[in-house]
Every structure is written in structure tokens, then in C-alpha cells.
Amino acid sequence: MKNHYIYISTLIFILFLKINSIMAQHGSIPEYAMGARAYAMGQSALLSFSDAVHVSMSPSSICDVQKLTASIFYSKYNSNTTNSSYGIVYPTKNYGFLGISFFHFTIEGIEKRDEQNVSAGKFSFNQNHLLFMYGRNITSKLSFGLNAKFVSQSMAEYKSFVKNIGMDLGVKFIPKFSNSIVKNFLFGVAIDNLIKPAIKLDKEQEYLPLEIGLILENKFIFSSSSITVVGNLVYFQRAFESNNYTLHLGLEYSYKNMFLRIGYRDNYYSFGFGLKIYSLILNYFYSESNYSQKYSTLNNGISISFEIK
């Protein structure tokens, strides 16, 4: 049984290396269901509110929500791999900002082999994250957000239930410059897995990796249009990689209720568009990755949000 488990673990590890060409870190894969707007903008964490599921990437962005908002995100990396998320956030009058979100990542149809390399059927890999989110404005310039994270995982007949509560932290600062060029400038920090959730499928216990992101965001507003730019410099703990930093850049142009977006993350490019119809917001993204001449990845997804007054 031990050899059987080792073989399955090796398959999962190889699979993670391939998925890594899409995502920055192995541990928090489900939370890359971050919403189509952020994905189109270079997989960037934004300090302004995007949708209910994006709060997982930038906890302090919840302090920018104006209305009760529910969001759904769905993306496919290939025929067997999907990533989805669901969330809702609510701004209270006296108790800050509240939210809850759920993230699900699954790989179906992985071939299982025994120690003699004989096929023994197929199995799936699943990882789920449940987040309880809270944010509050400390002053008119300073806000913070917290995510309490519950992680579970399963692989074939092995299951890892919630071992401990993880914690994410985000801080946002609004300088409020008088100059018109930088009057909407935002500065912040997002820390994923400040308290690391534990995963234990066998005797060995692992923890999701720490990730720290520096976020800069600015918005230029014109009469009937606007331009939003965002940049992230992210440090993360990742095994078997010499470069532990990634650069994320995003640009969004909006005209009335229509949005066009482009993004860059290291060697990855993405684009997308959005449309707001009354209280309904529709977003789409498409991303193409080329790590080498031999391997490329296509990814696309949609998100739907609904605002309730």
C-alpha cells in the first residue's frame, strides 16, 4: 500500500508541475478561481473591489464593496481539469464588511497503477477551500481584511480533512494625493497563508505555502471612460524553483458599462472583456502561456456577479 501511495503521489507531483505553468504556486490552486476580471489583468490582486471571489486574493478589497454582491467563477484548463468558485459579500452599516466564499479544484481521470506498473483504474484529485471573510475601515485612508481559511483535500481513497484554520491578511492604504494624476492611487499588501493550513493525506503533514504580494493600483477617470492600471510584485515559497518572485501587470479600459482588459505575468499574457447590464456583471478571460517551445497552455473562464441594492 505504501508503494501504491508513493506512485500516486508521483503522478500528482508531475501533474502539479504542468499546472504550475498556469499558476504561481502549488498550494493554493483552488483560489486561482479569482474571478475573470483579475485573471484577464495578469492574474493580479486588485485593491479595488472586483467581485466576491476575488477577495481571496486581496482581503482588503472587501472594504470597497458598495452593495450585497454574489459571484460565480468557472474555468477549464483542459478536458479533465476544472476550477470553480462561489462567493457573497455584504457591507454592514456598523460592523464592517462580511463575506463567505468556496473554491473547488478537481482533476478527473488520472490513471492509477500499482507497483508493477499495471493499470488499476482511474481516480480524481480534489482540493476545496472555504473562506470566511471580514474587513473594516480603520480610518478614511487605511483598511484591512482577514480571511479565515478551511482546507480539505482528497486523492483516490485518501482524504485530508480540515486540520487547522488558516489565515490571510490584507492591508490597503489610500494616500489621497491632491494631484489629479495620482488622486486615485492605492497601495497595499496581501499575505496568503499567513497562518498556514495543514494538509495530511498520509503520515507526512504538509502546509500551504506563504505568499506575500505588494500591490500598486491607480485609476484615471474621464467623462465617460476610465483606465485602471495595477501591478503586483509577489514573493512565494515554492519548492524546486530558483525564482521565488513573480511580476503581475494589468490594464483595464472602460467605456460606460463595457470593459476591455489585458494582462502580463512573467511570460504569460492574457486578455478579457466585461459587460455590466443593470445589476448583472459578466466577465470573460482568455490566457495563453508558453513556458517553452515544447509546451503551451490555453485557459479561459467566465464569472458572473449580481449586485443587490
C-alpha positions in Angstrom: 0.0 0.0 0.0 2.9 2.3 0.8 4.4 1.8 -2.7 1.0 2.3 -4.2 0.6 5.6 -2.4 4.1 6.8 -3.5 3.3 6.1 -7.1 0.1 8.0 -6.9 1.9 10.9 -5.2 4.5 11.0 -8.0 1.7 11.3 -10.6 0.1 14.1 -8.7 3.5 15.9 -8.3 4.2 15.6 -12.1 0.7 16.9 -12.7 1.3 19.9 -10.4 4.5 20.8 -12.3 2.4 21.1 -15.5 -0.3 23.1 -13.8 2.4 25.3 -12.4 2.8 26.8 -15.9 -0.6 28.5 -15.3 -0.4 29.3 -11.6 2.2 30.8 -9.3 2.1 28.3 -6.5 1.1 24.7 -5.9 -0.6 25.0 -2.6 -3.5 27.5 -3.2 -4.6 26.2 -6.6 -8.3 26.5 -5.9 -8.0 30.2 -5.1 -6.8 30.8 -8.7 -10.5 30.8 -9.4 -10.0 34.5 -8.6 -12.6 36.0 -11.0 -12.3 36.7 -14.7 -11.5 40.4 -14.3 -8.4 39.8 -12.2 -7.3 36.8 -14.3 -7.5 38.9 -17.5 -5.4 41.6 -15.8 -2.4 39.3 -15.4 -3.7 37.2 -12.5 -3.4 40.4 -10.5 -4.6 41.1 -7.0 -6.6 44.4 -7.0 -7.2 46.7 -4.1 -10.5 48.0 -5.6 -13.4 45.6 -5.3 -13.8 43.2 -8.3 -16.2 40.5 -7.2 -16.9 38.3 -4.2 -14.4 35.6 -5.1 -11.5 37.9 -5.8 -11.4 38.8 -2.0 -9.4 35.6 -1.6 -6.5 37.2 -3.5 -6.8 40.6 -1.9 -8.6 40.5 1.5 -8.7 44.3 2.0 -10.6 44.8 -1.3 -13.8 43.7 0.5 -13.7 47.2 2.2 -14.5 48.7 -1.2 -17.8 46.8 -1.8 -20.9 49.1 -2.0 -23.7 46.6 -2.4 -24.5 43.0 -1.5 -22.8 41.1 -4.2 -22.9 37.4 -5.2 -20.3 35.9 -7.7 -19.7 32.7 -9.6 -16.5 31.8 -11.5 -15.8 28.8 -13.7 -12.7 27.8 -15.7 -11.3 24.8 -17.5 -7.6 24.2 -18.0 -8.2 21.0 -20.1 -10.9 18.4 -20.6 -10.2 16.8 -17.1 -9.3 19.8 -15.0 -11.7 22.5 -13.7 -11.6 25.3 -11.2 -14.7 27.0 -9.8 -15.6 29.4 -7.0 -18.7 30.9 -5.4 -18.9 33.9 -3.1 -21.1 36.5 -1.5 -20.1 39.7 0.3 -22.2 42.2 2.3 -21.4 45.7 3.6 -22.9 46.3 7.0 -23.6 49.7 8.4 -21.9 49.3 11.8 -19.9 46.0 11.8 -17.7 46.2 8.7 -17.8 44.0 5.7 -18.7 40.3 5.7 -18.3 37.6 3.2 -18.1 33.8 2.5 -16.6 32.0 -0.5 -16.0 28.4 -1.6 -13.3 27.3 -4.0 -13.1 23.9 -5.7 -10.3 22.4 -7.9 -10.6 19.0 -9.4 -8.7 16.7 -11.8 -10.6 13.7 -13.2 -9.5 10.6 -15.0 -5.9 10.2 -13.5 -4.7 6.7 -14.3 -3.8 4.7 -11.2 -1.1 2.0 -11.4 0.3 -0.5 -8.9 3.9 -1.2 -8.1 4.1 -3.5 -11.1 3.0 -0.6 -13.3 -0.2 -2.3 -14.1 -3.3 -0.2 -14.6 -5.6 -0.3 -11.6 -8.3 2.1 -12.9 -8.7 5.9 -12.6 -9.1 8.3 -9.7 -9.6 12.0 -9.1 -7.8 14.7 -7.1 -9.9 17.4 -5.3 -9.0 20.3 -3.2 -11.5 22.7 -1.5 -11.1 26.0 0.3 -13.8 27.6 2.4 -13.2 31.2 3.4 -15.0 33.4 5.9 -14.0 37.0 5.1 -14.1 40.2 7.1 -12.9 43.7 6.5 -13.1 47.1 8.2 -12.0 50.7 7.5 -9.7 51.8 10.3 -9.5 55.4 9.1 -10.6 57.1 5.8 -7.2 56.2 4.4 -6.4 52.8 6.0 -8.4 49.5 5.7 -7.7 45.8 6.5 -9.2 42.5 5.6 -9.0 39.0 7.0 -9.8 35.6 5.6 -10.3 32.5 7.8 -9.5 29.5 5.6 -10.6 25.9 5.9 -8.8 23.5 3.5 -9.7 19.9 2.6 -8.2 17.6 0.0 -8.8 14.1 -1.4 -6.8 11.9 -3.8 -8.1 8.4 -4.7 -9.1 6.8 -1.5 -7.0 9.1 0.6 -8.7 12.1 2.3 -7.3 15.1 4.3 -10.0 16.9 6.2 -9.6 20.3 7.8 -6.6 20.2 10.2 -6.3 23.8 11.3 -7.7 27.2 10.4 -5.5 29.2 8.0 -5.5 32.9 7.8 -5.0 35.5 5.0 -4.3 39.2 5.7 -4.6 42.3 3.5 -4.0 46.0 4.2 -4.9 48.9 1.9 -3.7 52.5 2.2 -5.2 55.4 0.2 -2.8 58.4 0.2 -5.5 60.8 -1.3 -3.0 62.9 -3.2 -4.2 66.2 -4.5 -2.6 65.8 -7.9 -5.2 64.7 -10.4 -2.9 62.1 -11.9 -2.4 60.1 -8.7 -5.5 61.1 -6.7 -7.0 57.6 -7.1 -3.7 55.8 -6.2 -3.9 52.8 -3.9 -1.1 51.0 -2.1 -1.5 47.7 -0.3 -0.1 44.3 0.8 -1.8 40.9 0.6 -0.5 37.9 2.5 -1.8 34.5 1.6 -1.5 31.7 4.2 -0.1 34.0 6.9 -1.2 31.1 9.2 -0.6 28.1 7.0 -3.4 25.5 6.6 -2.2 21.9 7.1 -2.8 19.0 4.6 -2.2 15.4 5.6 -3.0 12.6 3.1 -0.6 10.1 4.7 1.9 10.1 7.5 3.5 13.3 6.3 1.8 16.6 7.1 2.3 19.5 4.7 1.4 23.2 4.8 0.2 25.5 2.1 3.0 27.9 1.2 3.2 31.6 2.3 2.8 34.2 -0.4 3.3 38.0 0.1 2.2 40.5 -2.6 2.9 44.2 -2.9 0.1 45.9 -4.8 0.0 49.2 -6.6 -3.1 50.4 -8.3 -4.3 53.6 -10.0 -7.4 54.8 -11.8 -7.7 57.6 -14.3 -11.3 58.8 -14.7 -12.5 60.7 -17.8 -16.0 62.0 -18.7 -17.5 58.6 -19.8 -14.5 56.3 -19.6 -11.7 55.3 -17.2 -8.4 53.4 -17.3 -7.3 51.2 -14.4 -3.7 50.0 -14.0 -2.4 47.6 -11.5 1.0 46.0 -10.6 1.9 43.2 -8.2 5.3 42.0 -7.1 4.8 38.7 -5.4 7.1 36.6 -3.2 6.1 33.0 -2.6 7.5 29.8 -1.1 7.7 27.2 -3.9 9.7 24.0 -4.0 12.2 23.2 -6.7 12.2 26.8 -8.1 15.1 29.2 -8.0 12.9 32.2 -8.8 10.5 32.9 -6.0 9.2 36.2 -7.3 6.6 37.0 -10.0 5.5 40.2 -11.6 1.9 40.8 -12.5 0.7 43.8 -14.6 -2.8 44.6 -15.7 -4.7 47.3 -17.6 -8.4 47.9 -17.9 -10.2 50.3 -20.2 -13.8 51.0 -19.5 -16.4 52.9 -21.6 -19.7 53.4 -19.8 -20.6 49.7 -18.9 -18.2 48.0 -21.2 -14.7 46.8 -20.3 -11.6 45.7 -22.1 -8.6 44.1 -20.3 -5.1 42.9 -20.9 -2.5 41.4 -18.5 1.0 40.1 -18.2 2.6 37.7 -15.7 6.2 36.9 -16.3 6.0 35.0 -19.7 2.2 34.9 -19.7 -0.3 37.1 -21.5 -4.0 37.3 -21.0 -6.9 39.4 -22.1 -10.6 39.7 -21.4 -13.7 41.8 -21.6 -16.7 42.6 -19.4 -20.2 44.0 -19.6 -22.5 45.4 -16.9 -26.2 45.2 -17.5 -28.1 46.9 -14.7 -27.1 44.8 -11.6 -25.6 41.9 -13.7 -21.9 41.9 -14.4 -20.5 39.4 -17.0 -16.7 38.9 -17.4 -14.6 36.6 -19.6 -10.9 36.0 -19.8 -8.5 34.1 -22.1 -4.9 33.3 -21.3 -2.1 31.7 -23.3 1.1 30.5 -21.7 4.4 29.5 -23.3 7.0 28.2 -20.9 9.0 26.6 -23.6 8.8 25.8 -27.3 7.6 22.3 -26.5 4.8 23.2 -24.0 1.9 25.7 -24.2 -1.3 26.1 -22.2 -4.6 27.7 -23.1 -7.0 28.7 -20.4 -10.3 30.6 -20.4 -13.1 31.2 -18.0 -16.1 33.3 -17.1 -17.5 35.0 -14.0 -21.0 36.3 -13.2 -21.8 38.7 -10.4 -25.1 40.1 -9.3 -25.4 43.2 -7.2 -28.4 43.6 -4.8 -29.3 47.1 -3.5 
